[in-house]
Amino acid sequence: MWRGLLATLLLVPAGQAWSQGDPAAQCASVDPDSRIQGCSALIDAGALPPDKLAEAYYQRGYAYRQTRRLDLAVADLSQAITLKPGFAEALDVRGVAYDLQGDHAKAIADFDAALALHPGDTGVLVNRAASYGGEGQFAKALRDLGRAIAADPGLAMAYEDRGLIFAKQNLPLQAIANFDKAIALDPKLADARFNRAIALGRRGDFAKAVADLDQVIALRPDDAAAFAVRAAAEHQLGRLSESQADLAKAVQLDPHIVAEMGGHAAATP
């Protein structure tokens, strides 16, 4: 998805990115906080030519996006795009930042621009589909995901996101089929298992929902929502002591989880 970042990490050895020294190595780090520190030092030094300065803003903006400092991400990525027009990777990452801010229209505009530069990029197609889904434009979302899957049939996240689009349309059978495919391709996709559990619960298949949530919790032991939803499914199965234990664990992990789920502590998933 983030080809620009991966290319930098693969092609620029640590300590040799653009110039010798620790800031350059940090700016190519996989750790977001280290990347922010190193790229900031390079930017503040004022010695980079425009194309390398654009890369530094991109790397820092991507790190801000990773750490959910979205206003800072948008500012840095915008600067990168100004310095380097046609910077498709920066457009893609800024689009994700806009989407996370809830500004789906701006996100779609950035994804459109990125796809104009690199038609058929599967990562951008998946990202644009998510924004279309946020806008309720489900047909367009499904079209983009279909294109991504046609280009890369092994792209698990595309099946996962297509399952979410079907779930939003209250089509649980189609949702489950796509989550099945995503999980078959990548058994460690916790979000796909969680969302399949929700869809299974809506079908009344609470035992299978619990089995999926068992796997989610094995992968993410601190996932309050998974404990809360498993509590709801267990309640439906009459496993009240287990349900209460899971609900207590969910509240321990996140005291606000019940309110966030609409106050239905033991509701149907």
C-alpha positions as CSV (number, residue, x, y, z in Angstrom):
1,M,0.0,0.0,0.0
2,W,2.7,2.4,0.9
3,R,5.1,1.8,-1.9
4,G,7.0,5.1,-1.5
5,L,7.9,4.3,2.1
6,L,8.9,0.7,1.3
7,A,11.0,1.9,-1.7
8,T,12.9,4.3,0.5
9,L,13.6,1.7,3.2
10,L,14.7,-0.9,0.6
11,L,16.7,1.3,-1.6
12,V,18.3,3.7,0.9
13,P,20.4,1.8,3.5
14,A,20.1,3.1,7.1
15,G,22.7,5.9,7.7
16,Q,23.0,6.6,3.9
17,A,19.7,8.2,3.2
18,W,20.3,11.5,1.2
19,S,23.3,12.3,3.5
20,Q,25.4,10.5,6.1
21,G,24.4,10.7,9.8
22,D,21.9,9.7,12.4
23,P,19.1,12.0,11.2
24,A,19.1,10.4,7.8
25,A,19.1,6.9,9.2
26,Q,16.2,7.9,11.5
27,C,14.2,9.4,8.7
28,A,14.3,6.0,7.0
29,S,13.4,4.1,10.2
30,V,10.4,1.8,10.4
31,D,9.6,3.3,13.8
32,P,7.3,6.3,13.4
33,D,8.7,8.3,16.3
34,S,12.2,7.8,15.1
35,R,11.2,8.8,11.6
36,I,9.6,12.0,12.8
37,Q,12.7,12.9,14.8
38,G,15.1,12.2,12.0
39,C,13.1,13.8,9.2
40,S,12.5,16.9,11.4
41,A,16.2,17.3,11.8
42,L,16.7,17.1,8.1
43,I,13.9,19.5,7.3
44,D,15.0,22.0,10.0
45,A,18.7,21.9,8.7
46,G,17.5,23.5,5.5
47,A,20.2,21.8,3.4
48,L,18.1,19.4,1.3
49,P,17.3,20.0,-2.4
50,P,13.6,20.3,-3.2
51,D,13.1,16.7,-4.3
52,K,14.8,15.3,-1.2
53,L,12.9,17.8,1.0
54,A,9.7,16.5,-0.5
55,E,10.7,13.0,0.5
56,A,11.5,14.1,4.0
57,Y,8.1,15.8,4.4
58,Y,6.5,12.6,3.0
59,Q,8.2,10.3,5.4
60,R,7.4,12.5,8.4
61,G,3.8,12.9,7.1
62,Y,3.4,9.2,6.8
63,A,4.7,8.7,10.3
64,Y,2.2,11.3,11.6
65,R,-0.5,9.4,9.8
66,Q,0.6,6.2,11.5
67,T,0.4,7.8,14.9
68,R,-2.9,9.5,14.2
69,R,-1.6,13.0,14.3
70,L,-3.7,13.7,11.3
71,D,-3.6,17.5,11.0
72,L,0.2,17.3,11.1
73,A,0.1,14.5,8.5
74,V,-2.0,16.5,6.1
75,A,0.2,19.6,6.5
76,D,3.4,17.6,5.8
77,L,2.0,15.6,2.9
78,S,0.6,18.8,1.4
79,Q,4.0,20.3,1.6
80,A,5.5,17.3,-0.1
81,I,3.0,17.5,-2.9
82,T,3.7,21.2,-3.4
83,L,7.4,20.5,-3.6
84,K,7.0,17.5,-5.9
85,P,3.9,17.7,-8.1
86,G,2.7,14.3,-9.2
87,F,3.9,12.7,-5.9
88,A,1.4,9.8,-6.1
89,E,2.4,8.1,-2.8
90,A,2.0,11.4,-0.9
91,L,-1.5,11.8,-2.5
92,D,-2.4,8.3,-1.4
93,V,-1.3,8.8,2.2
94,R,-2.9,12.2,2.4
95,G,-6.1,10.6,1.1
96,V,-6.0,8.1,4.0
97,A,-5.4,10.9,6.5
98,Y,-8.4,12.8,5.1
99,D,-10.5,9.6,5.3
100,L,-9.5,9.1,8.9
101,Q,-10.6,12.7,9.6
102,G,-14.0,11.8,8.1
103,D,-13.5,14.0,5.0
104,H,-14.3,11.4,2.4
105,A,-14.7,13.8,-0.4
106,K,-11.2,15.2,-0.1
107,A,-9.9,11.6,0.3
108,I,-11.6,10.5,-2.9
109,A,-10.1,13.5,-4.7
110,D,-6.6,12.6,-3.6
111,F,-7.1,8.9,-4.6
112,D,-8.5,10.0,-8.0
113,A,-5.3,12.1,-8.5
114,A,-3.1,9.2,-7.4
115,L,-4.9,6.8,-9.7
116,A,-4.5,9.2,-12.6
117,L,-0.8,9.0,-12.1
118,H,-0.7,5.2,-11.5
119,P,-3.9,3.6,-12.9
120,G,-4.8,0.3,-11.4
121,D,-2.8,0.7,-8.2
122,T,-4.5,-1.9,-6.0
123,G,-3.7,-0.2,-2.7
124,V,-5.1,3.1,-3.9
125,L,-8.2,1.3,-5.3
126,V,-8.8,-0.3,-1.9
127,N,-8.3,3.0,-0.1
128,R,-10.7,4.8,-2.4
129,A,-13.3,2.0,-2.0
130,A,-13.2,2.6,1.8
131,S,-13.9,6.3,1.2
132,Y,-16.7,5.5,-1.1
133,G,-18.1,3.2,1.5
134,G,-17.9,6.0,4.1
135,E,-19.9,8.2,1.7
136,G,-22.5,5.5,1.2
137,Q,-21.5,5.1,-2.5
138,F,-21.5,1.3,-2.2
139,A,-21.7,0.5,-6.0
140,K,-18.5,2.6,-6.6
141,A,-16.8,0.9,-3.6
142,L,-17.6,-2.5,-4.9
143,R,-16.4,-1.5,-8.4
144,D,-13.0,-0.4,-7.0
145,L,-12.7,-3.6,-4.9
146,G,-13.6,-5.7,-7.9
147,R,-10.9,-4.1,-9.9
148,A,-8.3,-4.6,-7.1
149,I,-9.3,-8.3,-6.8
150,A,-9.1,-8.8,-10.5
151,A,-5.6,-7.4,-10.6
152,D,-4.5,-9.3,-7.5
153,P,-6.7,-12.2,-6.5
154,G,-4.6,-12.8,-3.4
155,L,-5.2,-9.4,-2.0
156,A,-6.8,-10.3,1.4
157,M,-7.6,-6.7,2.4
158,A,-9.7,-6.2,-0.7
159,Y,-11.9,-9.2,0.2
160,E,-12.1,-7.9,3.8
161,D,-13.2,-4.5,2.7
162,R,-15.7,-5.9,0.3
163,G,-17.2,-7.9,3.1
164,L,-17.5,-4.7,5.1
165,I,-19.4,-3.0,2.2
166,F,-21.8,-5.9,2.0
167,A,-22.3,-5.8,5.8
168,K,-23.1,-2.1,5.5
169,Q,-25.8,-3.0,3.0
170,N,-27.2,-5.6,5.4
171,L,-26.1,-8.5,3.2
172,P,-24.5,-10.8,5.8
173,L,-24.2,-13.9,3.5
174,Q,-22.2,-12.0,0.9
175,A,-20.2,-10.3,3.8
176,I,-19.4,-13.7,5.3
177,A,-18.3,-15.1,2.0
178,N,-15.8,-12.3,1.5
179,F,-14.5,-12.5,5.1
180,D,-14.1,-16.2,4.6
181,K,-11.9,-15.6,1.5
182,A,-9.9,-12.9,3.3
183,I,-9.2,-15.2,6.3
184,A,-8.3,-18.1,4.0
185,L,-5.7,-15.8,2.4
186,D,-4.4,-14.4,5.8
187,P,-5.6,-16.3,8.9
188,K,-4.1,-13.6,11.1
189,L,-6.5,-10.9,9.9
190,A,-8.1,-10.1,13.2
191,D,-10.4,-7.4,11.8
192,A,-11.8,-9.8,9.2
193,R,-12.5,-12.4,12.0
194,F,-14.1,-9.7,14.2
195,N,-16.3,-8.5,11.3
196,R,-17.2,-12.0,10.3
197,A,-18.3,-12.6,13.9
198,I,-20.6,-9.6,13.7
199,A,-22.1,-10.9,10.5
200,L,-22.5,-14.4,11.9
201,G,-24.3,-13.0,14.9
202,R,-26.7,-11.2,12.7
203,R,-27.5,-14.5,11.1
204,G,-28.0,-16.0,14.6
205,D,-24.9,-18.3,14.4
206,F,-23.6,-17.3,17.8
207,A,-21.4,-20.4,18.3
208,K,-19.4,-19.6,15.2
209,A,-19.3,-16.0,16.2
210,V,-17.8,-17.0,19.5
211,A,-15.2,-19.2,17.7
212,D,-14.1,-16.2,15.6
213,L,-13.9,-13.9,18.6
214,D,-11.8,-16.5,20.4
215,Q,-9.3,-16.2,17.5
216,V,-9.5,-12.4,17.6
217,I,-8.7,-12.3,21.3
218,A,-5.8,-14.8,20.8
219,L,-4.4,-12.3,18.3
220,R,-5.3,-9.2,20.2
221,P,-5.6,-10.0,23.9
222,D,-6.3,-6.3,24.8
223,D,-9.2,-5.9,22.3
224,A,-12.1,-4.6,24.5
225,A,-14.6,-4.7,21.7
226,A,-13.9,-8.4,21.0
227,F,-14.5,-9.2,24.6
228,A,-17.7,-7.2,24.6
229,V,-19.1,-8.7,21.4
230,R,-18.1,-12.2,22.6
231,A,-20.0,-11.5,25.9
232,A,-23.1,-10.6,23.8
233,A,-22.8,-13.8,21.7
234,E,-22.3,-15.9,24.9
235,H,-25.4,-14.3,26.4
236,Q,-27.4,-15.4,23.4
237,L,-26.1,-18.9,23.9
238,G,-27.2,-18.9,27.5
239,R,-23.6,-19.0,28.7
240,L,-24.2,-16.3,31.3
241,S,-21.2,-16.7,33.6
242,E,-18.8,-16.6,30.6
243,S,-20.7,-13.6,29.2
244,Q,-20.4,-11.7,32.5
245,A,-16.7,-12.5,32.8
246,D,-16.1,-11.3,29.2
247,L,-18.1,-8.1,29.8
248,A,-16.1,-7.4,33.0
249,K,-12.9,-7.9,31.1
250,A,-14.1,-5.6,28.3
251,V,-14.9,-2.9,30.9
252,Q,-11.5,-3.4,32.6
253,L,-9.8,-2.8,29.2
254,D,-12.0,0.1,28.3
255,P,-14.3,1.6,30.9
256,H,-16.3,3.4,28.1
257,I,-16.9,0.3,25.9
258,V,-20.5,-0.3,26.9
259,A,-21.5,3.3,26.2
260,E,-19.5,3.2,22.9
261,M,-21.5,0.1,21.9
262,G,-24.8,1.9,22.6
263,G,-25.3,0.7,26.1
264,H,-26.3,-2.8,25.0
265,A,-23.9,-4.8,27.1
266,A,-25.4,-8.1,26.2
267,A,-27.0,-7.2,22.8
268,T,-26.9,-9.4,19.8
269,P,-23.7,-8.9,17.9
